[in-house]
Amino acid sequence: MIADPASPPATPVPEEGPAHHSPGTSLFVIRAIHSGVFLVELVSILWLVATGITGRRDRGVGVAAALVAAESAVFVANAGVCPLTPLAERHGAERGTVSDIFLPDVVARTIPVWATGLVVLGVALHVAQLVRRPRDPGRLEAIRRPHRAGLHG
């Protein structure tokens, strides 16, 4: 069949597959990953505060502290910018802020302020627990397992 020279050229059909998707899809995926990382970090920070209040120290506290320390180091090393933010900008985000996660803008913009405050609080609570920790192991055991009245044997 011969093409009519007066007709407009055919629009190419985009190829489908993982390498060919819309910028909106890429940005959605980046925002979803960024939001997931944020959620893990927030839970870790809140866990540090809660366990600092209760005096709990276990492997979970260590994992939470390691996650928060790693995220903090990455954030500071990148001059206060999450590495996912420039990636989101390249895929269509309007501006380079933490607002590229799925949160209301007013909350997202203030994350560094209140998250830092919570981290400092959590660390301070754990340090206070370490300072107040009893030095005598027998005393520590007595605190953990108080004697029940009338059950001495």
MODELLER restraints for C-alpha pairs under 7 A, 6 or more apart:
rsr = mdl.restraints
at = mdl.atoms
rsr.add(forms.Gaussian(group=physical.xy_distance, feature=features.Distance(at['CA:23:A'], at['CA:91:A']), mean=5.64, stdev=0.5))
rsr.add(forms.Gaussian(group=physical.xy_distance, feature=features.Distance(at['CA:23:A'], at['CA:92:A']), mean=6.62, stdev=0.5))
rsr.add(forms.Gaussian(group=physical.xy_distance, feature=features.Distance(at['CA:26:A'], at['CA:91:A']), mean=6.37, stdev=0.5))
rsr.add(forms.Gaussian(group=physical.xy_distance, feature=features.Distance(at['CA:27:A'], at['CA:88:A']), mean=5.85, stdev=0.5))
rsr.add(forms.Gaussian(group=physical.xy_distance, feature=features.Distance(at['CA:27:A'], at['CA:91:A']), mean=5.47, stdev=0.5))
rsr.add(forms.Gaussian(group=physical.xy_distance, feature=features.Distance(at['CA:27:A'], at['CA:92:A']), mean=6.48, stdev=0.5))
rsr.add(forms.Gaussian(group=physical.xy_distance, feature=features.Distance(at['CA:30:A'], at['CA:88:A']), mean=6.20, stdev=0.5))
rsr.add(forms.Gaussian(group=physical.xy_distance, feature=features.Distance(at['CA:31:A'], at['CA:100:A']), mean=5.84, stdev=0.5))
rsr.add(forms.Gaussian(group=physical.xy_distance, feature=features.Distance(at['CA:31:A'], at['CA:101:A']), mean=4.96, stdev=0.5))
rsr.add(forms.Gaussian(group=physical.xy_distance, feature=features.Distance(at['CA:31:A'], at['CA:102:A']), mean=6.71, stdev=0.5))
rsr.add(forms.Gaussian(group=physical.xy_distance, feature=features.Distance(at['CA:32:A'], at['CA:101:A']), mean=7.00, stdev=0.5))
rsr.add(forms.Gaussian(group=physical.xy_distance, feature=features.Distance(at['CA:34:A'], at['CA:84:A']), mean=6.72, stdev=0.5))
rsr.add(forms.Gaussian(group=physical.xy_distance, feature=features.Distance(at['CA:34:A'], at['CA:101:A']), mean=5.92, stdev=0.5))
rsr.add(forms.Gaussian(group=physical.xy_distance, feature=features.Distance(at['CA:35:A'], at['CA:101:A']), mean=5.05, stdev=0.5))
rsr.add(forms.Gaussian(group=physical.xy_distance, feature=features.Distance(at['CA:35:A'], at['CA:102:A']), mean=6.06, stdev=0.5))
rsr.add(forms.Gaussian(group=physical.xy_distance, feature=features.Distance(at['CA:41:A'], at['CA:67:A']), mean=6.92, stdev=0.5))
rsr.add(forms.Gaussian(group=physical.xy_distance, feature=features.Distance(at['CA:41:A'], at['CA:68:A']), mean=6.26, stdev=0.5))
rsr.add(forms.Gaussian(group=physical.xy_distance, feature=features.Distance(at['CA:44:A'], at['CA:64:A']), mean=4.64, stdev=0.5))
rsr.add(forms.Gaussian(group=physical.xy_distance, feature=features.Distance(at['CA:44:A'], at['CA:68:A']), mean=6.69, stdev=0.5))
rsr.add(forms.Gaussian(group=physical.xy_distance, feature=features.Distance(at['CA:45:A'], at['CA:68:A']), mean=6.75, stdev=0.5))
rsr.add(forms.Gaussian(group=physical.xy_distance, feature=features.Distance(at['CA:45:A'], at['CA:118:A']), mean=6.70, stdev=0.5))
rsr.add(forms.Gaussian(group=physical.xy_distance, feature=features.Distance(at['CA:45:A'], at['CA:119:A']), mean=5.96, stdev=0.5))
rsr.add(forms.Gaussian(group=physical.xy_distance, feature=features.Distance(at['CA:48:A'], at['CA:61:A']), mean=6.40, stdev=0.5))
rsr.add(forms.Gaussian(group=physical.xy_distance, feature=features.Distance(at['CA:48:A'], at['CA:64:A']), mean=6.76, stdev=0.5))
rsr.add(forms.Gaussian(group=physical.xy_distance, feature=features.Distance(at['CA:48:A'], at['CA:122:A']), mean=5.03, stdev=0.5))
rsr.add(forms.Gaussian(group=physical.xy_distance, feature=features.Distance(at['CA:49:A'], at['CA:121:A']), mean=6.54, stdev=0.5))
rsr.add(forms.Gaussian(group=physical.xy_distance, feature=features.Distance(at['CA:49:A'], at['CA:122:A']), mean=4.05, stdev=0.5))
rsr.add(forms.Gaussian(group=physical.xy_distance, feature=features.Distance(at['CA:52:A'], at['CA:122:A']), mean=5.75, stdev=0.5))
rsr.add(forms.Gaussian(group=physical.xy_distance, feature=features.Distance(at['CA:52:A'], at['CA:125:A']), mean=4.61, stdev=0.5))
rsr.add(forms.Gaussian(group=physical.xy_distance, feature=features.Distance(at['CA:52:A'], at['CA:126:A']), mean=4.72, stdev=0.5))
rsr.add(forms.Gaussian(group=physical.xy_distance, feature=features.Distance(at['CA:53:A'], at['CA:125:A']), mean=6.24, stdev=0.5))
rsr.add(forms.Gaussian(group=physical.xy_distance, feature=features.Distance(at['CA:55:A'], at['CA:129:A']), mean=6.03, stdev=0.5))
rsr.add(forms.Gaussian(group=physical.xy_distance, feature=features.Distance(at['CA:75:A'], at['CA:81:A']), mean=5.72, stdev=0.5))
rsr.add(forms.Gaussian(group=physical.xy_distance, feature=features.Distance(at['CA:75:A'], at['CA:82:A']), mean=5.55, stdev=0.5))
rsr.add(forms.Gaussian(group=physical.xy_distance, feature=features.Distance(at['CA:85:A'], at['CA:96:A']), mean=5.73, stdev=0.5))
rsr.add(forms.Gaussian(group=physical.xy_distance, feature=features.Distance(at['CA:85:A'], at['CA:97:A']), mean=6.50, stdev=0.5))
rsr.add(forms.Gaussian(group=physical.xy_distance, feature=features.Distance(at['CA:85:A'], at['CA:98:A']), mean=6.81, stdev=0.5))
rsr.add(forms.Gaussian(group=physical.xy_distance, feature=features.Distance(at['CA:85:A'], at['CA:100:A']), mean=6.90, stdev=0.5))
rsr.add(forms.Gaussian(group=physical.xy_distance, feature=features.Distance(at['CA:86:A'], at['CA:96:A']), mean=6.35, stdev=0.5))
rsr.add(forms.Gaussian(group=physical.xy_distance, feature=features.Distance(at['CA:88:A'], at['CA:100:A']), mean=6.95, stdev=0.5))
rsr.add(forms.Gaussian(group=physical.xy_distance, feature=features.Distance(at['CA:89:A'], at['CA:95:A']), mean=6.48, stdev=0.5))
rsr.add(forms.Gaussian(group=physical.xy_distance, feature=features.Distance(at['CA:89:A'], at['CA:96:A']), mean=6.21, stdev=0.5))
rsr.add(forms.Gaussian(group=physical.xy_distance, feature=features.Distance(at['CA:93:A'], at['CA:100:A']), mean=6.67, stdev=0.5))
rsr.add(forms.Gaussian(group=physical.xy_distance, feature=features.Distance(at['CA:98:A'], at['CA:108:A']), mean=5.81, stdev=0.5))
rsr.add(forms.Gaussian(group=physical.xy_distance, feature=features.Distance(at['CA:98:A'], at['CA:109:A']), mean=6.28, stdev=0.5))
rsr.add(forms.Gaussian(group=physical.xy_distance, feature=features.Distance(at['CA:99:A'], at['CA:105:A']), mean=5.73, stdev=0.5))
rsr.add(forms.Gaussian(group=physical.xy_distance, feature=features.Distance(at['CA:99:A'], at['CA:108:A']), mean=5.18, stdev=0.5))
rsr.add(forms.Gaussian(group=physical.xy_distance, feature=features.Distance(at['CA:99:A'], at['CA:109:A']), mean=6.27, stdev=0.5))
rsr.add(forms.Gaussian(group=physical.xy_distance, feature=features.Distance(at['CA:134:A'], at['CA:140:A']), mean=6.14, stdev=0.5))
